[in-house]
């Protein structure tokens, strides 16, 4: 279940509340003010074990693609220089 952060407009305290996305929270847990909470922006939490594909981690796979494309780009630059007779 997602965790949401609410800030009370009366006491300025923040409440961490777990609820469904279709639900909302309206009562401050500190001062019991009703309808004075404002939902704050939060970033999603990504579990590290979910960030893998097969045996490689996503970061490792991305670095591999970057290095492979760097090599292709270097080869293409050399080829262009040879065709235009530019010194390396």
ABEGO torsion letter per residue (X at the ends): XBBBBBBBAAAGBBBBBBBBAABBBABBAAAGBBGABBBBBBBBBBBAAAABBEABBAAAAAAAAAAAAAAAAAAAAAAAAAAAGBBX
